[in-house]
Amino acid sequence: MKRRLLWQIFPSYLVITILALVAFSINVSFLVDGFLTRQTRQMLEVRARLVSSALEPLLETGDLSRMDALCKKLGQENKTRVTIIEPTGRVLGESDKDPQAMENHLNRPEIQQAMTGLIGFSERRPSTTLKQRMMYVAVGVQRDNQVVAVVRTAMPLVEIEHAIGSITQQVIRYAIIIAAVLAIVSLYFSWRLSRPLALLQQGARRFAQGQLTHKLDVGGPGEIAELAGAMNMMAEELNRRIEASTRQRNQQQAVFTAMLEGIIAFETEGKCLMLNTAAARLLQLDADKTTGRTVGELIHNSELQTFVQNALRSPSSAEQFILMPDADLRQDCYLQVRSSALLDSENRHIGALIVLNDMTRIYRLEQVRRDFVANVSHELKTPVTSIHGFIETLQDGAIHNPEDAKRFLGIIARQTDRLNSIIEDLLLLCELEQQGQSVHVPRDVCSIQEILKEAVELCRHKAEERNIRIRWTCSEDLKALVNASLLEQAVVNLVDNGIKYSNPDSDVSIDAKTENDRLVIRVQDKGCGIAAEHQDRIFERFYRVDKARSRQLGGTGLGLAIVKHIVQYHKGSISVQSIPGKGSTFVLSLPLDA
């Protein structure tokens, strides 16, 4: 883990400070030592010259005792060791020792220098005589340009060493104090420098986490403040662009999701980039688990797979109609499939966009239209053909036979009535469709019992002809917001069907009541029943389960279609429950106050 900037700057400052103070202390020690040494040397030289001037008269007399006494007197007064040495090296006088007992000093370096006329200087550590570090200064006494004696002054350097040590201790003490102060100052300035950078780092992390509305309030040097301002401007611009991009993406996603057409985008490798809800519904997929999956994993229809793979290989657009069986195998799905190339900013082919249009409803409507035209043509052609045939028969001479003429005219009358019934039912269906599309629907709060009573009366004669009993139950206070004539027509059609298809000496029952705030009317018969494969289509126009029996009973094939439209007109629903051979139950469910 990398160290923080504070602990990279502060130790450097501290080391530089300590090294500078150590160098300063050493330099001060050397300067003080040199200064005191020069001062001592000058002082010893001055004292040696004073002694040499006082010695000249004594050298002329050669009085050694007085020389020795002079050395001891001056040495005691000045606290300086004074020595008088003749050119041969013999000691003539000594302030601290007996000159007779002292060794020859000719080999001393300061003596040799003084013998040449120079000022002799020497330090010995320690002195062989006094066992101390001593400084020696020797001055020659000349007569007629010849050195006749040497005066040497000396002083131990203990005091200088003590002074230097004391000064060094003071310097070290102050250096430590200064180092501590500078360390604190360095730490403070390092913190002042690193803290804005740390705040910038925290702000950058918050920006990276998406908190682009956060503002950096960073002090410190001008450069860092300018950097913080630039980062704030960058965050504002990024936030503005991200918000704009998010709005655009949400709008595109909303449009993409709400499209009725199925949309699938594939990259050139065949992996899914995106897929909308309509495409997921058409292909029976989970839209949240499609991204990154291949064509083979998403599409299980070989014809559609081939179309997609061709679209990925070729940038040109294509269109095709594909039949896809439904998962429950009850009905087929007809798809209109179109492809277009996906291009990047440099117009390079990077994938394909597949658009799926569900044409199933259009195909079914077209099929219903064809069936309706065929059924209407057939239903109308049958009575018209019959009427035309019997008219030709009458024209060919049958009219002159009263019995045949009467029978043929009766057939023509029945076929005419049937043709009229078909036309009336078609007109009623058209009227119901137009009323269902109108804004205002005439409805009133009506007694359901009265409506059922009228319907039963209308069907009673036909029921009595087949010895069929009509039983009905309804509460007197049961009322609903309905169109009485249309609801009566619906009940009549259901009861009429029940009478037609029930066995003689059976019952048709009607039951009306409220269930879950809805009006529920059940019409039940004991007839032949309806097989399961026909139950979804019996409400289509002209659809017959048993065409021969239906025509024999005089049905037009439009009764249940009329009932369905009446129920839809009332915003209700109709269903059938039937078991072949045991009868059928039709259930009308209408809102009470819709």
Secondary structure, DSSP 8 states (H G I E B T S, - for coil): ----SHHHHHHHHHHHHHHHHHHHHHHHHHHHHHHHHHHHHHHHHHHHHHHHHHHHHHHHHT-HHHHHHHHHHHHHHHT-EEEEE-TTS-EEEESSS-GGGS---TT-HHHHHHHTTS-EEEEESS-TTTSS-EEEEEEEEEETTEEEEEEEEEEESHHHHHHHHHHHHHHHHHHHHHHHHHHHHHHHHHHHHHHHHHHHHHHHHHHHTT-TT------SSHHHHHHHHHHHHHHHHHHHHHHHHHHHHHHHHHHHHH-SSEEEEEETTSBEEEE-HHHHHHHT--GGG-TT-BHHHH---HHHHHHHHHHHH--S-EEEEEEEE-TTSSSEEEEEEEEEEEE-TT--EEEEEEEEEE-HHHHHHHHHHHHHHHHHHHHHHHHHHHHHHHHHHHHTTGGGSHHHHHHHHHHHHHHHHHHHHHHHHHHHHHHHHHHHHSS----EEEEHHHHHHHHHHHHHHHHHHTT-EEEEEE-TT-EEEE-HHHHHHHHHHHHHHHHHHB-TT-EEEEEEEESSSEEEEEEE--BS---GGGTTTTTSTT--SSHHHHHHTT--S-HHHHHHHHHHHTT-EEEEEEETTTEEEEEEEEES--
